[in-house]
């Protein structure tokens, strides 16, 4: 690798890739360094294992009416499904399938809880979402409401900042990418050069410019964009000399990545009978509540979603526990006979990936204001990018994308001013 660049980028997830493409488009001298053997980070699509495309990470075009990946998908021929945020879901409760009016009542309870927490965050102090829920109990739907908060934020209600929850801009347009969000991100950045399997372990910004330690030698640049998850930084997996300001360390710790995992179960024949992609929620007492996306076909795939402390505990129970819990939920709803038709199972473990460390950022109660610190430039040469560095579209792929583009522009201006 050449020794000197205007901008070095650490991390080739959605933010790092977007930063690199923005710099490439204006002819800047940059290098993109990725610790793993692939690009995309939490945007990751598998296309061959089950005979169907599925996203292990991000899947929904959130805020689709303003999401920049919608026109990108159109230009590249990627399919997505235009649908409302909340479809009437098939709901399985202990004992059988819920009648439509019951399923609607459950959905209304979830929406009411979301609205209450959002309103509290807009007008009141920054408190735990659980405090709002305690003031307006959801009754028989309390467990389901808690489950949905975990899915949306990857964190349990006691760990969710009301101010942060209210800051998220939800336009009610959230569209799934049929051909894979991860594949879309990869296709859009197909021409971006990247150094794979090249982890940055240390960044020296003690003098003019920055020096990055990698297994392939030292990389020198005038500025650096650090586009890795907050968990990686909070755990000290990249060291700095001098140390980063305490204010940033506080922000990394406050913007924790929760737990949200998926289990994909493929079948060798159609055991569901659905003609289109269908959502199913299985809610049982004493067991993990699981949301399923069922992809129809001759070889259907059921993708189970589990989040929050329940998912974390299953991961701690060892290999297979998460998959077993999701399979148990599926057979409870559709019968034990379908277990005989299972052809393959694939479970994620984002929380256990040392290069990721979790799902998506959620500010802890009382500290939502620390998110803005990730927008600060340190020493006119260190910048941060990623979904956590967005004030209103955090926890999303398009938020990371926009963060990377913004950081690229700022980094290049600083680099050329220092030339």
Backbone torsions as a table, in degrees:
resi	resn	phi	psi	omega
1	UNK	NA	139.3	174.6
2	UNK	-59.0	154.8	-171.9
3	UNK	-81.8	-33.7	-169.2
4	UNK	-119.5	132.0	179.5
5	UNK	-135.0	159.0	171.4
6	UNK	-73.4	-42.7	-177.5
7	UNK	-136.8	131.5	167.9
8	UNK	-105.3	143.0	179.8
9	UNK	-122.3	128.2	179.8
10	UNK	-106.5	112.5	178.8
11	UNK	106.6	121.3	-178.7
12	UNK	-109.0	44.4	167.7
13	UNK	-80.4	-163.3	-177.0
14	UNK	-59.8	-38.1	-179.0
15	UNK	-70.9	-48.1	-179.1
16	UNK	-63.4	-40.5	177.8
17	UNK	-63.5	-42.3	179.7
18	UNK	-64.4	-41.2	177.5
19	UNK	-61.5	-44.6	-178.7
20	UNK	-63.3	-43.0	-179.6
21	UNK	-65.7	-39.6	178.6
22	UNK	-61.7	-40.2	178.8
23	UNK	-71.2	-39.2	177.9
24	UNK	-61.2	-40.1	-176.3
25	UNK	-65.9	-22.4	-180.0
26	UNK	-107.9	10.4	174.7
27	UNK	75.2	22.7	179.2
28	UNK	-74.5	156.7	175.0
29	UNK	-91.9	112.3	-175.1
30	UNK	-142.1	165.0	172.1
31	UNK	-138.6	138.9	179.0
32	UNK	-113.2	120.0	-174.9
33	UNK	-113.4	124.2	-178.0
34	UNK	-123.7	129.8	-176.3
35	UNK	-72.4	-29.9	-175.6
36	UNK	-92.7	-175.0	-179.6
37	UNK	-94.2	10.7	179.5
38	UNK	-147.4	167.0	174.9
39	UNK	-100.1	169.5	173.1
40	UNK	108.3	-28.5	-178.3
41	UNK	59.6	-122.4	-179.1
42	UNK	-78.1	1.7	171.1
43	UNK	-100.1	100.5	-170.3
44	UNK	-147.1	118.2	-178.8
45	UNK	-113.5	135.6	168.4
46	UNK	-104.5	137.3	-174.5
47	UNK	-120.9	-11.5	-171.8
48	UNK	-119.0	-25.8	-168.8
49	UNK	-61.2	-41.7	-176.2
50	UNK	-106.1	0.9	-173.9
51	UNK	78.4	4.2	176.0
52	UNK	-138.6	154.9	178.7
53	UNK	-82.7	133.8	173.9
54	UNK	-147.3	148.6	-178.8
55	UNK	-96.8	125.0	175.1
56	UNK	-77.6	-24.8	179.1
57	UNK	-117.0	-128.1	-175.7
58	UNK	-60.3	145.5	-175.7
59	UNK	-140.1	-24.5	-172.4
60	UNK	-103.8	135.1	170.2
61	UNK	-79.1	85.1	-179.8
62	UNK	-69.1	150.0	-176.2
63	UNK	48.1	51.1	-171.0
64	UNK	-60.5	-25.1	-179.8
65	UNK	-71.7	-15.1	176.7
66	UNK	-127.1	0.3	-174.7
67	UNK	-72.1	123.0	-178.0
68	UNK	-65.6	-17.7	179.7
69	UNK	-77.0	-12.4	176.6
70	UNK	-67.5	-53.9	176.5
71	UNK	-64.8	-29.7	175.8
72	UNK	-64.2	-44.2	177.8
73	UNK	-61.3	-42.2	179.2
74	UNK	-61.1	-43.1	-178.0
75	UNK	-67.2	-33.1	-177.2
76	UNK	-93.8	-3.2	178.0
77	UNK	78.6	24.1	176.8
78	UNK	-84.6	134.7	-178.7
79	UNK	-87.8	143.4	171.6
80	UNK	-141.3	161.9	-175.9
81	UNK	-109.7	118.2	178.0
82	UNK	-80.4	118.0	-175.2
83	UNK	-151.1	158.5	177.8
84	UNK	-70.6	162.0	-178.0
85	UNK	-58.5	-46.0	-176.0
86	UNK	-122.6	106.2	170.9
87	UNK	-79.2	157.5	170.0
88	UNK	-67.6	115.9	-173.4
89	UNK	-94.6	153.8	169.1
90	UNK	-74.5	123.5	-176.0
91	UNK	-118.3	120.8	176.7
92	UNK	-104.6	119.2	177.2
93	UNK	-107.5	168.1	179.1
94	UNK	-51.5	113.7	177.5
95	UNK	108.4	-16.2	177.4
96	UNK	155.9	-175.4	-178.2
97	UNK	-77.2	136.3	-179.3
98	UNK	-75.4	143.0	174.1
99	UNK	-65.0	155.2	-177.8
100	UNK	-53.2	-39.8	-178.7
101	UNK	-67.5	-30.7	177.1
102	UNK	-72.0	-44.2	177.8
103	UNK	-61.1	-37.9	177.9
104	UNK	-66.9	-38.8	178.0
105	UNK	-63.9	-38.7	177.5
106	UNK	-64.2	-45.4	179.1
107	UNK	-62.9	-38.9	178.2
108	UNK	-63.2	-38.3	179.0
109	UNK	-65.0	-40.5	177.6
110	UNK	-64.3	-46.7	-179.9
111	UNK	-61.9	-39.9	179.9
112	UNK	-63.7	-39.6	178.2
113	UNK	-66.2	-43.4	177.1
114	UNK	-59.1	-45.8	-179.0
115	UNK	-62.6	-39.6	-178.7
116	UNK	-65.9	-43.5	179.9
117	UNK	-67.6	-40.0	178.9
118	UNK	-63.7	-44.2	179.8
119	UNK	-64.1	-39.4	178.3
120	UNK	-63.6	-39.7	179.9
121	UNK	-70.0	-28.1	-179.6
122	UNK	-77.8	-29.7	-171.5
123	UNK	-120.1	-16.9	-174.5
124	UNK	-115.5	-169.1	178.6
125	UNK	-70.5	164.0	177.9
126	UNK	-81.9	101.0	-174.9
127	UNK	-127.3	171.4	177.6
128	UNK	-67.4	142.6	176.1
129	UNK	-57.5	-31.4	179.8
130	UNK	-59.7	-34.2	-179.8
131	UNK	-63.3	-38.3	177.5
132	UNK	-67.8	-42.7	-179.8
133	UNK	-64.5	-34.6	178.7
134	UNK	-67.0	-29.9	179.7
135	UNK	-79.1	-19.5	179.4
136	UNK	-138.1	74.8	-174.4
137	UNK	-58.6	144.6	-179.1
138	UNK	-90.2	4.4	175.5
139	UNK	61.1	-129.8	-175.6
140	UNK	-64.6	-15.2	-177.9
141	UNK	-100.4	12.6	-175.5
142	UNK	-58.7	-44.7	-179.2
143	UNK	-65.1	-39.9	180.0
144	UNK	-67.5	-40.4	177.4
145	UNK	-61.3	-44.6	179.1
146	UNK	-60.8	-41.7	178.6
147	UNK	-59.3	-44.1	-177.8
148	UNK	-69.0	-35.8	174.9
149	UNK	-62.2	-40.1	178.1
150	UNK	-64.3	-40.9	178.5
151	UNK	-63.2	-42.0	-175.1
152	UNK	-73.4	-33.5	-173.5
153	UNK	-117.9	-9.7	-174.6
154	UNK	67.3	9.6	-178.3
155	UNK	-131.8	154.5	178.0
156	UNK	-78.6	156.0	-177.6
157	UNK	-50.8	-36.8	177.4
158	UNK	-64.3	-19.7	-178.2
159	UNK	-103.9	9.9	-177.3
160	UNK	-103.6	125.3	174.7
161	UNK	-75.1	126.6	177.5
162	UNK	-63.9	-36.8	-179.8
163	UNK	-65.4	-41.1	178.3
164	UNK	-66.5	-43.7	-179.6
165	UNK	-60.3	-40.8	-179.2
166	UNK	-71.8	-27.2	-177.1
167	UNK	-72.2	-24.0	-178.7
168	UNK	-65.7	131.3	-177.6
169	UNK	-91.9	103.6	179.5
170	UNK	-104.7	111.9	-178.6
171	UNK	-89.9	0.6	-179.6
172	UNK	73.3	8.3	173.9
173	UNK	-112.3	107.4	-178.3
174	UNK	-135.3	110.8	-169.7
175	UNK	-117.4	129.1	178.1
176	UNK	-75.7	142.9	179.3
177	UNK	-90.9	107.4	-176.0
178	UNK	-61.9	-39.7	-177.0
179	UNK	-89.1	6.2	174.3
180	UNK	99.2	119.3	178.7
181	UNK	-67.0	-42.0	177.7
182	UNK	-60.2	-41.0	177.5
183	UNK	-65.1	-35.6	177.7
184	UNK	-64.7	-46.2	178.7
185	UNK	-60.1	-43.9	-179.2
186	UNK	-64.7	-42.4	-178.5
187	UNK	-65.2	-39.3	-179.0
188	UNK	-65.2	-27.5	-177.0
189	UNK	-111.8	25.4	-174.4
190	UNK	-60.9	-28.4	-176.6
191	UNK	-93.0	-0.8	-177.9
192	UNK	-77.6	124.0	177.4
193	UNK	-73.5	139.9	-177.7
194	UNK	-146.1	142.6	174.0
195	UNK	-95.4	104.2	-179.5
196	UNK	-84.4	163.1	179.8
197	UNK	51.8	41.8	-175.6
198	UNK	-133.6	72.2	-177.5
199	UNK	-69.4	139.5	171.7
200	UNK	-91.4	124.1	-176.4
201	UNK	-106.8	-21.1	-176.2
202	UNK	-152.4	139.8	176.8
203	UNK	-125.6	119.3	178.8
204	UNK	-102.0	114.4	177.8
205	UNK	-121.5	31.1	-175.3
206	UNK	-75.3	-22.6	179.2
207	UNK	-123.2	-167.6	178.2
208	UNK	-61.4	136.0	-178.0
209	UNK	76.3	-165.9	-179.4
210	UNK	-136.2	151.8	176.2
211	UNK	-127.2	124.9	-175.4
212	UNK	-112.6	127.9	178.7
213	UNK	-88.8	127.0	178.2
214	UNK	-137.4	165.0	177.0
215	UNK	-62.1	-17.4	-178.6
216	UNK	-100.3	12.1	179.2
217	UNK	110.8	178.4	-178.3
218	UNK	-79.1	137.2	176.1
219	UNK	-112.5	128.9	179.9
220	UNK	-112.1	138.1	178.6
221	UNK	-150.3	163.4	177.7
222	UNK	-78.9	-34.5	178.6
223	UNK	-139.7	163.6	178.2
224	UNK	-138.5	138.3	171.9
225	UNK	-105.5	120.1	-179.0
226	UNK	-100.2	104.6	-172.6
227	UNK	-116.0	57.4	177.7
228	UNK	-119.6	159.2	-178.4
229	UNK	-60.6	152.3	-179.8
230	UNK	-59.5	-32.0	-179.7
231	UNK	-63.1	-38.1	179.4
232	UNK	-63.1	-41.1	-179.9
233	UNK	-73.1	-41.2	-179.9
234	UNK	-63.1	-31.8	-179.4
235	UNK	-84.6	-0.1	177.1
236	UNK	70.9	27.2	-178.5
237	UNK	-72.3	-18.7	169.2
238	UNK	-118.9	125.2	178.9
239	UNK	-96.9	157.4	-176.5
240	UNK	-131.6	144.9	173.5
241	UNK	-134.5	117.6	-5.1
242	UNK	-69.0	171.6	179.5
243	UNK	-59.2	151.1	174.6
244	UNK	-65.9	154.8	177.0
245	UNK	-56.4	146.4	178.7
246	UNK	-57.9	-33.3	-179.2
247	UNK	-59.4	-34.8	178.1
248	UNK	-74.8	-40.7	177.3
249	UNK	-59.2	-38.8	177.1
250	UNK	-63.4	-38.9	-179.6
251	UNK	-68.1	-43.3	178.4
252	UNK	-57.9	-42.3	-177.8
253	UNK	-70.9	-32.2	-178.3
254	UNK	-77.0	-25.3	-177.0
255	UNK	-102.2	70.9	-172.3
256	UNK	-78.5	147.6	173.0
257	UNK	-89.7	119.9	178.0
258	UNK	-80.2	-161.4	-177.6
259	UNK	-116.8	125.0	173.2
260	UNK	-148.3	113.8	-174.2
261	UNK	-124.5	162.4	178.1
262	UNK	-127.3	151.2	171.0
263	UNK	-129.9	120.8	177.1
264	UNK	-99.6	128.3	-179.9
265	UNK	-120.0	116.2	-179.8
266	UNK	-99.9	146.4	-177.3
267	UNK	-120.7	153.4	-177.8
268	UNK	-90.4	-0.8	173.4
269	UNK	-157.1	168.3	-177.9
270	UNK	-75.2	111.1	180.0
271	UNK	-106.8	-0.2	-174.9
272	UNK	-110.8	-37.4	-179.8
273	UNK	80.1	15.6	178.4
274	UNK	-84.9	143.8	178.2
275	UNK	-94.2	-17.6	-179.6
276	UNK	-140.7	167.5	179.4
277	UNK	-58.9	132.3	-170.6
278	UNK	-132.3	140.1	175.5
279	UNK	-98.0	136.0	179.6
280	UNK	-136.1	133.1	172.9
281	UNK	-114.5	128.0	178.9
282	UNK	-111.8	116.7	-174.3
283	UNK	-120.9	116.1	-179.4
284	UNK	-131.7	146.0	176.3
285	UNK	-71.7	136.0	177.3
286	UNK	76.1	10.7	180.0
287	UNK	-142.0	162.8	-179.4
288	UNK	-64.5	132.0	170.5
289	UNK	-78.6	133.9	-174.0
290	UNK	-129.6	132.5	170.0
291	UNK	-96.4	133.6	179.0
292	UNK	-116.9	139.7	160.8
293	UNK	-104.5	123.9	179.7
294	UNK	-108.3	117.4	178.8
295	UNK	-92.5	116.6	-172.9
296	UNK	-75.9	173.9	176.5
297	UNK	137.3	-179.3	178.1
298	UNK	-65.9	-27.9	175.6
299	UNK	-126.9	77.1	-174.1
300	UNK	-69.1	161.7	177.0
301	UNK	-129.7	131.6	174.2
302	UNK	-106.6	120.8	-179.4
303	UNK	-106.3	111.6	-179.0
304	UNK	-94.2	138.1	-179.6
305	UNK	-114.8	126.6	176.3
306	UNK	-132.9	137.7	-174.8
307	UNK	-143.9	168.3	175.8
308	UNK	76.5	-160.0	-177.1
309	UNK	-59.0	-31.3	178.5
310	UNK	-62.1	-46.8	178.5
311	UNK	-64.6	-40.9	179.1
312	UNK	-61.1	-42.2	179.9
313	UNK	-65.7	-38.1	179.2
314	UNK	-66.3	-38.0	177.4
315	UNK	-64.5	-38.4	179.7
316	UNK	-68.6	-23.2	-179.7
317	UNK	-73.3	-7.4	174.8
318	UNK	108.4	172.1	-176.9
319	UNK	-56.8	130.2	175.5
320	UNK	97.1	-19.9	-175.5
321	UNK	-65.3	-42.3	179.3
322	UNK	-63.0	-47.9	179.8
323	UNK	-61.8	-40.4	180.0
324	UNK	-63.1	-40.7	-179.9
325	UNK	-64.8	-40.0	179.8
326	UNK	-70.3	-40.8	176.2
327	UNK	-62.2	-39.8	179.3
328	UNK	-61.7	-41.9	178.4
329	UNK	-63.9	-40.2	-178.0
330	UNK	-67.6	-42.8	-179.8
331	UNK	-71.7	-28.7	175.7
332	UNK	-60.7	-39.1	-177.3
333	UNK	-84.1	-36.3	-171.9
334	UNK	-112.2	0.3	176.4
335	UNK	98.5	149.7	-177.6
336	UNK	-66.4	-22.9	-176.5
337	UNK	-61.4	-28.9	-176.5
338	UNK	-68.0	-21.8	179.8
339	UNK	-60.0	-28.7	-179.3
340	UNK	-72.0	-17.1	-177.6
341	UNK	-101.0	4.9	178.9
342	UNK	-68.1	126.6	-179.1
343	UNK	-102.8	-30.1	-177.2
344	UNK	-163.6	154.0	178.9
345	UNK	-138.1	137.2	178.9
346	UNK	-138.2	122.3	179.8
347	UNK	-113.7	142.5	174.8
348	UNK	-85.3	164.3	172.7
349	UNK	-151.0	63.4	179.4
350	UNK	-62.3	-36.0	-178.8
351	UNK	-65.0	-30.6	-178.1
352	UNK	-92.1	-1.5	179.6
353	UNK	-81.7	115.3	-176.5
354	UNK	-64.3	-17.7	178.6
355	UNK	-90.7	-5.0	-179.6
356	UNK	-122.8	-66.8	174.7
357	UNK	89.4	11.9	178.2
358	UNK	153.8	-161.7	-173.2
359	UNK	-97.3	-76.2	-179.4
360	UNK	-152.2	160.7	-168.5
361	UNK	-78.7	144.2	175.2
362	UNK	-144.4	124.4	-179.1
363	UNK	-71.5	139.4	176.6
364	UNK	-75.2	155.0	-177.3
365	UNK	-55.1	135.7	178.1
366	UNK	88.4	-7.8	-173.3
367	UNK	-127.2	21.6	-179.4
368	UNK	-60.7	-30.5	-178.2
369	UNK	-66.1	-16.9	-179.3
370	UNK	-72.5	-15.7	179.1
371	UNK	-58.8	-35.9	-178.1
372	UNK	-63.8	-21.9	-179.6
373	UNK	-64.6	-24.6	179.9
374	UNK	-71.3	-9.4	176.8
375	UNK	-88.3	-7.2	-179.7
376	UNK	-73.7	148.0	171.7
377	UNK	-98.0	134.9	-178.0
378	UNK	-103.8	121.0	176.5
379	UNK	60.1	24.8	-179.0
380	UNK	59.3	20.5	179.6
381	UNK	-149.8	-10.0	176.4
382	UNK	-111.6	125.1	177.0
383	UNK	-129.3	155.7	-179.0
384	UNK	-121.8	145.3	-179.7
385	UNK	-144.2	155.4	179.5
386	UNK	143.2	173.7	-178.1
387	UNK	-59.1	-33.2	-178.7
388	UNK	-67.9	-19.3	-177.5
389	UNK	-93.8	25.9	176.1
390	UNK	-119.4	138.1	-174.2
391	UNK	-83.3	-26.4	-173.1
392	UNK	-129.8	-9.4	176.7
393	UNK	-133.4	38.2	173.5
394	UNK	-65.9	166.4	-180.0
395	UNK	66.6	14.1	-178.7
396	UNK	-125.6	157.0	177.6
397	UNK	-69.2	-41.5	-179.4
398	UNK	-68.8	-29.7	174.5
399	UNK	-63.4	-44.2	176.7
400	UNK	-60.9	-43.0	179.9
401	UNK	-57.9	-49.6	-178.8
402	UNK	-66.9	-35.2	176.5
403	UNK	-61.5	-42.9	179.5
404	UNK	-63.2	-42.6	179.0
405	UNK	-63.0	-43.9	179.5
406	UNK	-62.7	-46.0	-179.1
407	UNK	-63.4	-36.7	179.4
408	UNK	-61.1	-44.9	179.8
409	UNK	-63.2	-43.2	-179.5
410	UNK	-68.4	-41.6	-178.6
411	UNK	-64.1	-41.5	-178.4
412	UNK	-67.8	-38.7	177.1
413	UNK	-61.6	-43.5	178.6
414	UNK	-65.3	-41.7	-178.8
415	UNK	-62.1	-42.9	-177.1
416	UNK	-76.8	-27.2	174.4
417	UNK	-68.4	-29.5	-178.0
418	UNK	-86.7	-7.6	-175.3
419	UNK	-67.4	NA	NA
